[in-house]
Amino acid sequence: MNIVILSRNPHLYSTQRLVKEGEARGHEVEVIDPLKCDIIIEKEKPTIFYKDRYLDYVDAIIPRIGSSVTFYGCAVVRQFEEMGVFTIVTSDAIQRSRDKLRSLQRLSKAGIGMPKTVFTNYSRDVEEVIEHVGGTPVIIKLLEGTQGLGVVLAETKNAAESVLEAFNGLQARVIVQEFIKEAKGADIRALVVNGQVVGAMKRQGKEGEFRSNLHRGGSANIIKLDADELKLAMNASKALKLPVCGVDMLQSTRGPLLLEVNSTPGLEGIEGATGKNIARAIITFIESHRN
């Protein structure tokens, strides 16, 4: 098969692993920068031109679209879809997952547990917003934040009001969530491939840090999920129509609670923590959809 990885950086760990595993299984694997693709729209003949050639020979794509290039990246993925090329995640699913508010609304309707969350349109009554999630401490998140950026823990009412007023003054859209104290600065990342959990790790924030992101100095260890955690991860994948994704959740006294679903999860942390060959699982998922 001819497999294309849509990635702006061919040297990233995840991209390199996917190339290696694809080639090991006898496939032609190519890394293409989606921002350098020309989308050619023509009646009954959608095509993509890249550098010096038309990409009319591609059998499958693996989108590794960064959040900063979601619009154009998804346009390229959508064009491949119109060309009949298999993609491990669709353009619509990527956009759904990148919209935190929209995805939480969809996941809530699917009956998936999550921290109590409030979104308001620059409300001046910040005290009421805080009360809706059970009072302080609260987590305040920018809707566009990634990798723990734009996430604030407000431990007191005054601090929460100050942060919300500051964000409102900047017209930055945020959500406010209850703080799950018993999680103790840790969360779980479950990696789903073909709708099934293929690996999971528990990420612990560094001392004094409530965010567990590995990019922020957290550590990770393999964990065996219980039945409720497995169910949450697979149901979240199904609800957002993301057969390949990373599902982040917290352990709480009322069971696992979903934080977010990542449509292009990194492989370095979870392969290192679990010893599982996630990249190979993604390639075999593509093979199962061979025309």
Secondary structure in CASP SS format (residue, H / E / C, confidence):
PFRMAT SS
TARGET T0000
AUTHOR 0000-0000-0000
METHOD secondary structure of the structure
MODEL  1
M C 1.00
N E 1.00
I E 1.00
V E 1.00
I E 1.00
L E 1.00
S C 1.00
R C 1.00
N C 1.00
P C 1.00
H C 1.00
L C 1.00
Y H 1.00
S H 1.00
T H 1.00
Q H 1.00
R H 1.00
L H 1.00
V H 1.00
K H 1.00
E H 1.00
G H 1.00
E H 1.00
A H 1.00
R C 1.00
G C 1.00
H C 1.00
E E 1.00
V E 1.00
E E 1.00
V E 1.00
I E 1.00
D C 1.00
P H 1.00
L H 1.00
K H 1.00
C E 1.00
D E 1.00
I E 1.00
I E 1.00
I C 1.00
E C 1.00
K C 1.00
E C 1.00
K C 1.00
P C 1.00
T E 1.00
I E 1.00
F E 1.00
Y E 1.00
K C 1.00
D C 1.00
R E 1.00
Y E 1.00
L C 1.00
D C 1.00
Y C 1.00
V C 1.00
D C 1.00
A E 1.00
I E 1.00
I E 1.00
P E 1.00
R C 1.00
I C 1.00
G C 1.00
S H 1.00
S H 1.00
V H 1.00
T H 1.00
F H 1.00
Y H 1.00
G H 1.00
C H 1.00
A H 1.00
V H 1.00
V H 1.00
R H 1.00
Q H 1.00
F H 1.00
E H 1.00
E H 1.00
M C 1.00
G C 1.00
V C 1.00
F E 1.00
T E 1.00
I C 1.00
V C 1.00
T C 1.00
S H 1.00
D H 1.00
A H 1.00
I H 1.00
Q H 1.00
R H 1.00
S H 1.00
R H 1.00
D C 1.00
K H 1.00
L H 1.00
R H 1.00
S H 1.00
L H 1.00
Q H 1.00
R H 1.00
L H 1.00
S H 1.00
K H 1.00
A C 1.00
G C 1.00
I C 1.00
G C 1.00
M C 1.00
P C 1.00
K C 1.00
T E 1.00
V E 1.00
F E 1.00
T C 1.00
N C 1.00
Y C 1.00
S C 1.00
R C 1.00
D C 1.00
V H 1.00
E H 1.00
E H 1.00
V H 1.00
I H 1.00
E H 1.00
H H 1.00
V C 1.00
G C 1.00
G C 1.00
T C 1.00
P C 1.00
V E 1.00
I E 1.00
I E 1.00
K E 1.00
L E 1.00
L C 1.00
E C 1.00
G C 1.00
T C 1.00
Q C 1.00
G C 1.00
L C 1.00
G C 1.00
V E 1.00
V E 1.00
L E 1.00
A E 1.00
E C 1.00
T C 1.00
K H 1.00
N H 1.00
A H 1.00
A H 1.00
E H 1.00
S H 1.00
V H 1.00
L H 1.00
E H 1.00
A H 1.00
F H 1.00
N H 1.00
G H 1.00
L C 1.00
Q C 1.00
A C 1.00
R C 1.00
V E 1.00
I E 1.00
V E 1.00
Q E 1.00
E E 1.00
F C 1.00
I C 1.00
K H 1.00
E H 1.00
A H 1.00
K C 1.00
G C 1.00
A E 1.00
D E 1.00
I E 1.00
R E 1.00
A E 1.00
L E 1.00
V E 1.00
V E 1.00
N C 1.00
G C 1.00
Q E 1.00
V E 1.00
V E 1.00
G E 1.00
A E 1.00
M E 1.00
K E 1.00
R E 1.00
Q E 1.00
G C 1.00
K C 1.00
E C 1.00
G C 1.00
E C 1.00
F C 1.00
R C 1.00
S C 1.00
N C 1.00
L H 1.00
H H 1.00
R H 1.00
G C 1.00
G C 1.00
S E 1.00
A E 1.00
N E 1.00
I E 1.00
I C 1.00
K C 1.00
L C 1.00
D C 1.00
A H 1.00
D H 1.00
E H 1.00
L H 1.00
K H 1.00
L H 1.00
A H 1.00
M H 1.00
N H 1.00
A H 1.00
S H 1.00
K H 1.00
A H 1.00
L C 1.00
K C 1.00
L C 1.00
P C 1.00
V E 1.00
C E 1.00
G E 1.00
V E 1.00
D E 1.00
M E 1.00
L E 1.00
Q E 1.00
S E 1.00
T C 1.00
R C 1.00
G E 1.00
P E 1.00
L E 1.00
L E 1.00
L E 1.00
E E 1.00
V E 1.00
N E 1.00
S C 1.00
T C 1.00
P C 1.00
G C 1.00
L C 1.00
E H 1.00
G H 1.00
I H 1.00
E H 1.00
G H 1.00
A H 1.00
T H 1.00
G C 1.00
K C 1.00
N C 1.00
I H 1.00
A H 1.00
R H 1.00
A H 1.00
I H 1.00
I H 1.00
T H 1.00
F H 1.00
I H 1.00
E H 1.00
S C 1.00
H C 1.00
R C 1.00
N C 1.00
END
